Structure formats: C-alpha cells, structure tokens
C-alpha cells in the first residue's frame, strides 16, 4: 500500500489512516456555515479550501489542491454548476433527491488525490447549515469512504416537527 507523504512522518499505512480519520472526523463535526475560508460563494475554490482545512494538519498544501488533470474549461463548467445549484437553493426549490444527486455528481469528479468523499460531505454539511435545509447527515464513521454516503440512508430529510422545533 502506498503511503501518502505527510507532515507527521508516518510510514505505517494503517496508523496514518487512523490518525487521519480521527483528525478529519473531529473537523467535520465542528464544521458549519461560519467556516467561510474567505470565500464569498460556494464553488470549487471553497471546496479546495475546505479540503485543505480537513487535511491540512496531515498533508502538505501542494498535495491538497485540485488535481491538474482538469482543464480550465472543465473547472469553469463545474463552477457554473455550483452557481446554478446555489441559485436553485436560493429559490427554495430543492428536494433531498436533487441535493444528493448534485453532490454525487460533484463527488464523481474525484478532484483530490484522497479524501473526496469527506470533502464533499463537508460541503453538504455546510450547505445544509447555510441554507437551513431540512436535511440531516449522519456523519457516523462507517460510510465516509468510497462514496457510500450517496447510496445510503445516512442522508435524509429531518422529520418536519423536529425541523420546525429547531428554528
């Protein structure tokens, strides 16, 4: 198994995976709409900065950037997809299915060397908080790898009575 170069000097794959899991899980748990990363909108720049926040204590900055296999045109297209999605959310017209499908689509790009699922999950969490969506993500550790969050029941609509009580 290849071990990603890391700031901690860890050479044991399983130890690195365990420490990464602990750090990233803790950061995901505190993530909310106050984490702006000096961005004015949700787009690829925000996602890249979120990725650096989640993994930056472990890996080097240059290893946390969006892969250079994507053309500028492709990145602009994805930013337009984010813009269209943001506009739809502002109009208040989004279903849980559409929400999951959009983020599954973003996840499929695999913009980063590692941690794509957790980064997209973090984006989803911030979106839910920022737009006050009636969705809930169970961030239990068992489904944070391999895109399983999008196929699971770990992302679901809050019961309406619970949602309204929280407001």
Contact map, one row per residue, 1 for C-alpha under 8 A:
11100000000010000000000000000000000000000000000000000000000000000000000000000000000000000000000000000000000000000000000000000000000000000000000000000000000000000000000
11110000000010000000000000000000000000000000000000000000000000000000000000000000000000000000000000000000000000000000000000000000000000000000000000000000000000000000000
11111000001110000000000000000000000000000000000000000000000000000000000000000000000000000000000000000000000000000000000000000000000000000000000000000000000000000000000
01111100000000000000000000000000000000000000000000000000000000000000000000000000000000000000000000000000000000000000000000000000000000000000000000000000000000000000000
00111110100000000000000000000000000000000000000000000000001100000000000000000000000000000000000000000000000000000000000000000000000000000000000000000000000000000000000
00011111110000000000000000000000000000000000000000000000011100000000000000000000000000000000000000000000000000000000000000000000000000000000000000000000000000000000000
00001111100000000000000000000000000000000000000000000000111100000000000000000000000000000000000000000000000000000000000000000000000000000000000000000000000000000000000
00000111110000000000000000000000000000000000000000000000010000000000000000000000000000000000000000000000000000000000000000000000000000000000000000000000000000000000000
00001111111000000000000000000000000000000000000000000000000000000000000000000000000000000000000000000000000000000000000000000000000000000000000000000000000000000000000
00000101111110110000000000000000000000000000000000000000000000000000000000000000000000000000000000000000000000000000000000000000000000000000000000000000000000000000000
00100000111110010000000000000000000000000000000000000000000000000000000000000000000000000000000000000000000000000000000000000000000000000000000000000000000000000000000
00100000011111110000000000000000000000000000000000000000000000000000000000000000000000000000000000000000000000000000000000000000000000000000000000000000000000000000000
11100000011111111000000000000000000000000000000000000000000000000000000000000000000000000000000000000000000000000000000000000000000000000000000000000000000000000000000
00000000000111111100000000000000000000000000000000000000000000000000000000000000000000000000000000000000000000000000000000000000000000000000000000000000000000000000000
00000000010111111110000000000000000000000000000000000000000000000000000000000000000000000000000000000000000000000000000000000000000000000000000000000000000000000000000
00000000011111111111000000000000000000000000000000000000000000000000000000000000000000000000000000000000000000000000000000000000000000000000000000000000000000000000000
00000000000011111111100000000000000000000000000000000000000000000000000000000000000000000000000000000000000000000000000000000000000000000000000000000000000000000000000
00000000000001111111110000000000000000000000000000000000000000000000000000000000000000000000000000000000000000000000000000000000000000000000000000000000000000000000000
00000000000000111111111000000000000000000000000000000000000000000000000000000000000000000000000000000000000000000000000000000000000000000000000000000000000000000000000
00000000000000011111111100000000000000000000000000000010010000000000000000000000000000000000000000000000000000000000000000000000000000000000000000000000000000000000000
00000000000000001111111110000000000000000000000000000000000000000000000000000000000000000000000000000000000000000000000000000000000000000000000000000000000000000000000
00000000000000000111111111000000000000000000000000000000000000000000000000000000000000000000000000000000000000000000000000000000000000000000000000000000000000000000000
00000000000000000011111111100000000000000000000000000100000000000000000000000000000000000000000000000000000000000000000000000000000000000000000000000000000000000000000
00000000000000000001111111110000000000000000000000000110000000000000000000000000000000000000000000000000000000000000000000000000000000000000000000000000000000000000000
00000000000000000000111111111000000000000000000000000000000000000000000000000000000000000000000000000000000000000000000000000000000000000000100000000000000000000000000
00000000000000000000011111111100000000000000000000000000000000000000000000000000000000000000000000000000000000000000000000000000000000000000000000000000000000000000000
00000000000000000000001111111110000000000000000000000100000000000000000000000000000000000000000000000000000000000000000000000000000000000000000000000000000000000000000
00000000000000000000000111111110000000000000000000000100000000000000000000000000000000000000000000000000000000000000000001000000000000000000000000000000000000000000000
00000000000000000000000011111110000000000000000000000000000000000000000000000000000000000000000000000000000000000000000000000000000000000010000000000000000000000000000
00000000000000000000000001111111000000000000000000000000000000000000000000000000000000000000000000000000000000000000000000000000000000000000000000000000000000000000000
00000000000000000000000000111111111000000000000000000000000000000000000000000000000000000000000000000000000000000000000001001100000000000000000000000000000000000000000
00000000000000000000000000000111111000000000000000000000000000000000000000000000000000000000000000000000000000000000000000001100110000000000000000000000000000000000000
00000000000000000000000000000011111100000000000000000000000000000000000000000000000000000000000000000000000000000000000000000110110000000000000000000000000000000000000
00000000000000000000000000000011111100000000000000000000000000000000000000000000000000000000000000000000000000000000000000000000000000000000000000000000000000000000000
00000000000000000000000000000011111110000000000000000000000000000000000000000000000000000000000000000000000000000000000000000000000000000000000000000000000000000000000
00000000000000000000000000000000111111110000010000000000000000000000000000000000000000000000000000000000000000000000000000000000000000000000000000000000000000000000000
00000000000000000000000000000000001111100000010011000000000000000000000000000000000000000000000000000000000000000000000000000000000000000000000000000000000000000000000
00000000000000000000000000000000000111110000000000000000000000000000000000000000000000000000000000000000000000000000000000000000000000000000000000000000000000000000000
00000000000000000000000000000000000111111100110000000000000000000000000000000000000000000000000000000000000000000000000000000000000000000000000000000000000000000000000
00000000000000000000000000000000000101111100000000000000000000000000000000000000000000000000000000000000000000000000000000000000000000000000000000000000000000000000000
00000000000000000000000000000000000000111110010000000000000000000000000000000000000000000000000000000000000000000000000000000000000000000000000000000000000000000000000
00000000000000000000000000000000000000111111111000000000000000000000000000000000011001000000000000000000000000000000000000000000000000000000000000000000000000000000000
00000000000000000000000000000000000000001111111000000000000000000000000000000010011000000000000000000000000000000000000000000000000000000000000000000000000000000000000
00000000000000000000000000000000000000000111111100000000000000000000000000100110000000000000000000000000000000000000000000000000000000000000000000000000000000000000000
00000000000000000000000000000000000000100111111110000000000000000000000000000000000000000000000000000000000000000000000000000000000000000000000000000000000000000000000
00000000000000000000000000000000000110101111111111000000000000000000000000000000000000000000000000000000000000000000000000000000000000000000000000000000000000000000000
00000000000000000000000000000000000000000111111111100000000000000000000000000000000000000000000000000000000000000000001100100000000000000000000000000000000000000000000
00000000000000000000000000000000000000000001111111110000000000011100000000000000000000000000000000000000000000000000000000000000000000000000000000000000000000000000000
00000000000000000000000000000000000010000000111111111000000000000000000000000000000000000000000000000000000000000000000000000000000000000000000000000000000000000000000
00000000000000000000000000000000000010000000011111111100000000000000000000000000000000000000000000000000000000000000001001100000000000000000000000000000000000000000000
00000000000000000000000000000000000000000000001111111111000000010000000000000000000000000000000000000000000000000010001000000000000000000000000000000000000000000000000
00000000000000000000000000000000000000000000000111111111000010011000000000000000000000000000000000000000000000000000000000000000000000000000000000000000000000000000000
00000000000000000000000000000000000000000000000011111111100000000000000000000000000000000000000000000000000000000000000000000000000000000000000000000000000000000000000
00000000000000000000001100110000000000000000000001111111100000000000000000000000000000000000000000000000000000000000001000000000000000000000000000000000000000000000000
00000000000000000001000100000000000000000000000000111111111000010000000000000000000000000000000000000000000000000000000000000000000000000000000000000000000000000000000
00000000000000000000000000000000000000000000000000111111111110010000000000000000000000000000000000000000000000000000000000000000000000000000000000000000000000000000000
00000010000000000000000000000000000000000000000000001111111000000000000000000000000000000000000000000000000000000000000000000000000000000000000000000000000000000000000
00000111000000000001000000000000000000000000000000000011111100000000000000000000000000000000000000000000000000000000000000000000000000000000000000000000000000000000000
00001110000000000000000000000000000000000000000000000011111110110000000000000000000000000000000000000000000000000000000000000000000000000000000000000000000000000000000
00001110000000000000000000000000000000000000000000000001011111110000000000000000000000000000000000000000000000000000000000000000000000000000000000000000000000000000000
00000000000000000000000000000000000000000000000000010001001111111000000000000000000000000000000000000000000000000000000000000000000000000000000000000000000000000000000
00000000000000000000000000000000000000000000000000000000000111111000000000000000000000000000000000000000000000000000000000000000000000000000000000000000000000000000000
00000000000000000000000000000000000000000000000000000000001111111000000000000000000000000000000000000000000000001000000000000000000000000000000000000000000000000000000
00000000000000000000000000000000000000000000000100110011001111111100000000000000000000000000000000000000000000011000000000000000000000000000000000000000000000000000000
00000000000000000000000000000000000000000000000100010000000011111110000000000000000000000000000000000000000000010000000000000000000000000000000000000000000000000000000
00000000000000000000000000000000000000000000000100000000000000011111000000000000000000000000000000000000000000110000000000000000000000000000000000000000000000000000000
00000000000000000000000000000000000000000000000000000000000000001111110000000000000000000000000000000000000000111000000000000000000000000000000000000000000000000000000
00000000000000000000000000000000000000000000000000000000000000000111111000000000000000000000000000000000000000000000000000000000000000000000000000000000000000000000000
00000000000000000000000000000000000000000000000000000000000000000011111000000000000000000000000000000000000000000000000000000000000000000000000000000000000000000000000
00000000000000000000000000000000000000000000000000000000000000000011111101100000000000000000000000000000000000000000000000000000000000000000000000000000000000000000000
00000000000000000000000000000000000000000000000000000000000000000001111111100000000000000000000000000000000000000000000000000000000000000000000000000000000000000000000
00000000000000000000000000000000000000000000000000000000000000000000011111110000000000000000000000000000000000000000000000000000000000000000000000000000000000000000000
00000000000000000000000000000000000000000000000000000000000000000000001111111000000000000000000000000000000000000000000000000000000000000000000000000000000000000000000
00000000000000000000000000000000000000000000000000000000000000000000011111111100000000000000000000000000000000000000000000000000000000000000000000000000000000000000000
00000000000000000000000000000000000000000001000000000000000000000000011111111110000000000000000000000000000000000000000000000000000000000000000000000000000000000000000
00000000000000000000000000000000000000000000000000000000000000000000000111111111000000000000000000000000000000000000000000000000000000000000000000000000000000000000000
00000000000000000000000000000000000000000000000000000000000000000000000011111111100000000000000000000000000000000000000000000000000000000000000000000000000000000000000
00000000000000000000000000000000000000000001000000000000000000000000000001111111110000000000000000000000000000000000000000000000000000000000000000000000000000000000000
00000000000000000000000000000000000000000011000000000000000000000000000000111111111000000000000000000000000000000000000000000000000000000000000000000000000000000000000
00000000000000000000000000000000000000000000000000000000000000000000000000011111111100000000000000000000000000000000000000000000000000000000000000000000000000000000000
00000000000000000000000000000000000000000000000000000000000000000000000000001111111110000000000000000000000000000000000000000000000000000000000000000000000000000000000
00000000000000000000000000000000000000000110000000000000000000000000000000000111111111000000000000000000000000000000000000000000000000000000000000000000000000000000000
00000000000000000000000000000000000000000110000000000000000000000000000000000011111111100000000000000000000000000000000000000000000000000000000000000000000000000000000
00000000000000000000000000000000000000000000000000000000000000000000000000000001111111110000000000000000000000000000000000000000000000000000000000000000000000000000000
00000000000000000000000000000000000000000000000000000000000000000000000000000000111111111000000000000100000000000000000000000000000000000000000000000000000000000000000
00000000000000000000000000000000000000000100000000000000000000000000000000000000011111111100000000000000000000000000000000000000000000000000000000000000000000000000000
00000000000000000000000000000000000000000000000000000000000000000000000000000000001111111110000000000000000000000000000000000000000000000000000000000000000000000000000
00000000000000000000000000000000000000000000000000000000000000000000000000000000000111111111110000000000000000000000000000000000000000000000000000000000000000000000000
00000000000000000000000000000000000000000000000000000000000000000000000000000000000011111111110000000000000000000000000000000000001000000000000000000000000000000000000
00000000000000000000000000000000000000000000000000000000000000000000000000000000000001111111100000000000000000000000000000000000001000000000000000000000000000000000000
00000000000000000000000000000000000000000000000000000000000000000000000000000000000000111111100000000000000000000000000000000000000000000000000000000000000000000000000
00000000000000000000000000000000000000000000000000000000000000000000000000000000000000011111110000000000000000000000000000000000000000000000000000000000000000000000000
00000000000000000000000000000000000000000000000000000000000000000000000000000000000000011111111000000000000000000000000000000000000000000000000000000000000000000000000
00000000000000000000000000000000000000000000000000000000000000000000000000000000000000011001111101100000000000000000000000000000000000000000000000000000000000000000000
00000000000000000000000000000000000000000000000000000000000000000000000000000000000000000000111111100000000000000000000000000000000000000000000000000000000000000000000
00000000000000000000000000000000000000000000000000000000000000000000000000000000000000000000011111110000000000000000000000000000000000100000000000000000000110000000000
00000000000000000000000000000000000000000000000000000000000000000000000000000000000000000000001111111000000000000000000000000000000000000000000000000000000000000000000
00000000000000000000000000000000000000000000000000000000000000000000000000000000000000000000011111111100000000000000000000000000000000000000000000000000000000000000000
00000000000000000000000000000000000000000000000000000000000000000000000000000000000000000000011111111110000000000000000000000000000000000000000000000000000000000000000
00000000000000000000000000000000000000000000000000000000000000000000000000000000000000000000000111111111000000000000000000000000000000000000000000000100001000000000000
00000000000000000000000000000000000000000000000000000000000000000000000000000000000000000000000011111111100000000000000000000000000000000000000000000100000000000000000
00000000000000000000000000000000000000000000000000000000000000000000000000000000000010000000000001111111110000000000000000000000000000000000000000000000000000000000000
00000000000000000000000000000000000000000000000000000000000000000000000000000000000000000000000000111111111000000000000100010000000000000000000000000000000000000000000
00000000000000000000000000000000000000000000000000000000000000000000000000000000000000000000000000011111111100000000000000000000000000000000000000100100000000000000000
00000000000000000000000000000000000000000000000000000000000000000000000000000000000000000000000000001111111110000000000000000000000000000000000000000000000000000000000
00000000000000000000000000000000000000000000000000000000000000000000000000000000000000000000000000000111111111000000000100000000000000000000000000000000000000000000000
00000000000000000000000000000000000000000000000000000000000000000000000000000000000000000000000000000011111111100001100100000000000000000000000000100000000000000000000
00000000000000000000000000000000000000000000000000000000000000000000000000000000000000000000000000000001111111000000000000000000000000000000000000000000000000000000000
00000000000000000000000000000000000000000000000000000000000000000000000000000000000000000000000000000000111111100000000000000000000000000000000000000000000000000000000
00000000000000000000000000000000000000000000000000000000000000000000000000000000000000000000000000000000011111111001000000000000000000000000000000000000000000000000000
00000000000000000000000000000000000000000000000000000000000000000110000000000000000000000000000000000000001011111001000000000000000000000000000000000000000000000000000
00000000000000000000000000000000000000000000000000000000000000011110000000000000000000000000000000000000000001111111000000000000000000000000000000000000000000000000000
00000000000000000000000000000000000000000000000000000000000000110010000000000000000000000000000000000000000001111111000000000000000000000000000000000000000000000000000
00000000000000000000000000000000000000000000000000000000000000000000000000000000000000000000000000000000000000011111000000000000000000000000000000000000000000000000000
00000000000000000000000000000000000000000000000000100000000000000000000000000000000000000000000000000000000000011111111000000000000000000000000000000000000000000000000
00000000000000000000000000000000000000000000000000000000000000000000000000000000000000000000000000000000001001111111111100000000000000000000000000000000000000000000000
00000000000000000000000000000000000000000000000000000000000000000000000000000000000000000000000000000000001000000011111110000000000000000000000111101000000000000000000
00000000000000000000000000000000000000000000000000000000000000000000000000000000000000000000000000000000000000000011111111000000000000000000000110000000000000000000000
00000000000000000000000000000000000000000000001001100100000000000000000000000000000000000000000000000000000000000011111111100000000000000000000000000000000000000000000
00000000000000000000000000000000000000000000001000000000000000000000000000000000000000000000000000000010011000000001111111110000000000000000000000000000000000000000000
00000000000000000000000000000000000000000000000000000000000000000000000000000000000000000000000000000000000000000000111111111000000000000000000100000000000000000000000
00000000000000000000000000010010000000000000000001000000000000000000000000000000000000000000000000000000000000000000011111111100000000000000000000000000000000000000000
00000000000000000000000000000000000000000000001001000000000000000000000000000000000000000000000000000000000000000000001111111110000000000000000000000000000000000000000
00000000000000000000000000000000000000000000000000000000000000000000000000000000000000000000000000000010000000000000000111111111000000000000000000000000000000000000000
00000000000000000000000000000011000000000000000000000000000000000000000000000000000000000000000000000000000000000000000011111111100000001000000000000000000000000000000
00000000000000000000000000000011100000000000000000000000000000000000000000000000000000000000000000000000000000000000000001111111110000000000000000000000000000000000000
00000000000000000000000000000000100000000000000000000000000000000000000000000000000000000000000000000000000000000000000000111111111110000000000000000000000000000000000
00000000000000000000000000000000000000000000000000000000000000000000000000000000000000000000000000000000000000000000000000011111111111110000000000000000000000000000000
00000000000000000000000000000001100000000000000000000000000000000000000000000000000000000000000000000000000000000000000000001111111110000000000000000000000000000000000
00000000000000000000000000000001100000000000000000000000000000000000000000000000000000000000000000000000000000000000000000000111111110000000000000000000000000000000000
00000000000000000000000000000000000000000000000000000000000000000000000000000000000000001100000000000000000000000000000000000011111110000000000000000000000000000000000
00000000000000000000000000000000000000000000000000000000000000000000000000000000000000000000000000000000000000000000000000000011111111000000000000000000000000000000000
00000000000000000000000000000000000000000000000000000000000000000000000000000000000000000000000000000000000000000000000000000011111111100000000000000000000000000000000
00000000000000000000000000000000000000000000000000000000000000000000000000000000000000000000000000000000000000000000000000000001000111110000000000000000000011010010000
00000000000000000000000000000000000000000000000000000000000000000000000000000000000000000000000100000000000000000000000000000001000011111000000000000000001111000000000
00000000000000000000000000000000000000000000000000000000000000000000000000000000000000000000000000000000000000000000000000000001000001111100000000000000001111000000000
00000000000000000000000000000000000000000000000000000000000000000000000000000000000000000000000000000000000000000000000000001000000000111110000000000000011100000000000
00000000000000000000000000000000000000000000000000000000000000000000000000000000000000000000000000000000000000000000000000000000000000011111000000000000011000000000000
00000000000000000000000000001000000000000000000000000000000000000000000000000000000000000000000000000000000000000000000000000000000000001111101100000000010000000000000
00000000000000000000000000000000000000000000000000000000000000000000000000000000000000000000000000000000000000000000000000000000000000000111111100000000000000000000000
00000000000000000000000010000000000000000000000000000000000000000000000000000000000000000000000000000000000000000000000000000000000000000011111100000000000000000000000
00000000000000000000000000000000000000000000000000000000000000000000000000000000000000000000000000000000000000000000000000000000000000000001111110000000000000000000000
00000000000000000000000000000000000000000000000000000000000000000000000000000000000000000000000000000000000000000000000000000000000000000011111111111000000000000000000
00000000000000000000000000000000000000000000000000000000000000000000000000000000000000000000000000000000000000000000110010000000000000000011111111111000000000000000000
00000000000000000000000000000000000000000000000000000000000000000000000000000000000000000000000000000000000000000000110000000000000000000000011111111000000000000000000
00000000000000000000000000000000000000000000000000000000000000000000000000000000000000000000000000000000000000000000100000000000000000000000001111110000000000000000000
00000000000000000000000000000000000000000000000000000000000000000000000000000000000000000000000000000001001000000000100000000000000000000000001111111110000000000000000
00000000000000000000000000000000000000000000000000000000000000000000000000000000000000000000000000000000000000000000000000000000000000000000001111111111000000000000000
00000000000000000000000000000000000000000000000000000000000000000000000000000000000000000000000000000000000000000000100000000000000000000000001110111111111000000000000
00000000000000000000000000000000000000000000000000000000000000000000000000000000000000000000000000011001000000000000000000000000000000000000000000111111001000000000000
00000000000000000000000000000000000000000000000000000000000000000000000000000000000000000000000000000000000000000000000000000000000000000000000000111111100000000000000
00000000000000000000000000000000000000000000000000000000000000000000000000000000000000000000000000000000000000000000000000000000000000000000000000011111111000000000000
00000000000000000000000000000000000000000000000000000000000000000000000000000000000000000000000000000000000000000000000000000000000000000000000000001011111100000000000
00000000000000000000000000000000000000000000000000000000000000000000000000000000000000000000000000000000000000000000000000000000000000001110000000001001111100000000000
00000000000000000000000000000000000000000000000000000000000000000000000000000000000000000000000000010000000000000000000000000000000000111100000000001101111110000000000
00000000000000000000000000000000000000000000000000000000000000000000000000000000000000000000000100000000000000000000000000000000000000111000000000000000111111000000000
00000000000000000000000000000000000000000000000000000000000000000000000000000000000000000000000100000000000000000000000000000000000001110000000000000000001111100000000
00000000000000000000000000000000000000000000000000000000000000000000000000000000000000000000000000000000000000000000000000000000000001110000000000000000000111110110000
00000000000000000000000000000000000000000000000000000000000000000000000000000000000000000000000000000000000000000000000000000000000000000000000000000000000011111110000
00000000000000000000000000000000000000000000000000000000000000000000000000000000000000000000000000000000000000000000000000000000000001000000000000000000000001111111000
00000000000000000000000000000000000000000000000000000000000000000000000000000000000000000000000000000000000000000000000000000000000000000000000000000000000000111111100
00000000000000000000000000000000000000000000000000000000000000000000000000000000000000000000000000000000000000000000000000000000000000000000000000000000000001111111110
00000000000000000000000000000000000000000000000000000000000000000000000000000000000000000000000000000000000000000000000000000000000001000000000000000000000001111111111
00000000000000000000000000000000000000000000000000000000000000000000000000000000000000000000000000000000000000000000000000000000000000000000000000000000000000011111111
00000000000000000000000000000000000000000000000000000000000000000000000000000000000000000000000000000000000000000000000000000000000000000000000000000000000000001111111
00000000000000000000000000000000000000000000000000000000000000000000000000000000000000000000000000000000000000000000000000000000000000000000000000000000000000000111111
00000000000000000000000000000000000000000000000000000000000000000000000000000000000000000000000000000000000000000000000000000000000000000000000000000000000000000011111
